[in-house]
Amino acid sequence: MCKLVADLVGADNRVVQELVARMELHSGNPGIDLRLTGEIYGRIHMKMREMGLDPNDTTPSELYLSLLSLASLHDSFLVKRLGIDDSNDTSQISRAVVKIVNRMKFPKHSWALKSTSAKRLLRAMPPKTLMKQLNYRSLDSLLKRESPTILLAVARHTEPAPWQEKFVNSYKKLLPNDFEVRNIEIEHLSEKRWEKVGQSLGGAKHSSIIHTPEVGAVVLLPLQINRPVGLTLTSLLLTLHYINEIRAFSTYCKFHHMRPDFGKLLVEHILHQKNDHVTIAGHPVHWRVVHRYYGTSGRLNHPELFEPHVQPEDLSYRKAEAVLYRLEPALHFWLDLDYVGLPQRDGPLSFGLTDMAMNLVNGVSYENRVYYHMQEGLWNELYARYFGQRSLENQILRQLDEQTISVQPHVMDLDFAV
């Protein structure tokens, strides 16, 4: 029954089968893969019926168009809910998104680089490409008039690759007292001088929304788009998703900040996309699964090994869909569909709202549809469900405990007050 998971994540069936078999064996054969497979098929049929479609007489392309149409409808609901007068005004959409997210009541703090430390790093390695785009000739003038945090956040996406690598490698010299707990900065840079930055970034990354975890910032840059249908929905989803990513990064740093190789660990996590923070049945698992598992609403277990530096509120995790449907109840349709998809020969058809929003805002045809958010969501869901089995959770906790053994007791204590 692992075939469905393999088909949806785009992996070799034998590899997935072996992975699941090992996790089943280590957890006492609870049959999680069977339940997950049945749940996915059940939700596909249920959601198709909710849309008035016959599961036995609907082609994949018809289903795709129906999902797109529903996403478009829900985007229009959000436009009204946010008080956006002109749905073609991308700047107004971004301002409204930033305003509503900042007003939402859920944890939005992170352990992030101090402004003074960000300024010191930028002085050592000026972001010349960004300076040119913003028409600054002097670094002193740049740092005097612009926020160092926002500058570093944007430069980490706009400067050439050699600069990026060298700059991040400079983090090896960072110490825990270069960081502080503060609210994640969610900013819309609407001034005309940022338009050139937004255009170059949008062309290279196909997105005007960026996040930089180490400075705890989500930045919405000016966007030129001819067809903004779906932009409100997409912007909200990506902003909320990036907040989760920043908070997961934050808990990782806080948990490991006492290690003598903290700076090196930080660089490895950012530059080399480290994904083997722990292992389940010999398979590497990303830290975000740990964060999500212990941060999901309703879980009361907070292992003592996280304390005193990582508190329950640090781990709090909310899916973007769960946040949005409280803003607009109609979006409840998409709740817990982030890992649901229908397998096809040319790639799965995602039921996930983020994938559908991306397809909508970019006007993507069925043949060119994206589904990578669903694939990541399914991997995370699979790992998290096995993580919840006592024997495997104990394995994870032992590994985390071992990672704290090399801590030096004389490292300075930190004040984590928000």
Secondary structure, DSSP 8 states (H G I E B T S, - for coil): -THHHHHHHT--HHHHHHHHHHHHHHTT---HHHHHHHHHHHHHHHHHHHTT--TTS--HHHHHHHHHHHHHHHHHHHHHHTT-S-TT-HHHHHHHHHHHHHHS-S--EEEEE-HHHHHHHHHHS--HHHHHHTT-S-HHHHHHHS-HHHHHHHHHHHS-HHHHHHHHHGGGG--GGGEEEEE-EEEE--SGGGHHHHHHHHHHHS-SEEEEGGGTEEEE-----S--TTHHHHHHHHHHHHHHHHHHHHHHHHHHTTSTTHHHHHHHHHHS----SEEETTEEE-HHHHHHHHHBTT-----GGGTTTS-HHHH-B--HHHHHHHHSGGGGGGTT-TT-EE--TTS-EE--HHHHHHHHHTT--GGG---HHHHHHHHHHHHHHHHTSHHHHHHHHHHHHHTTTT--TTS-------
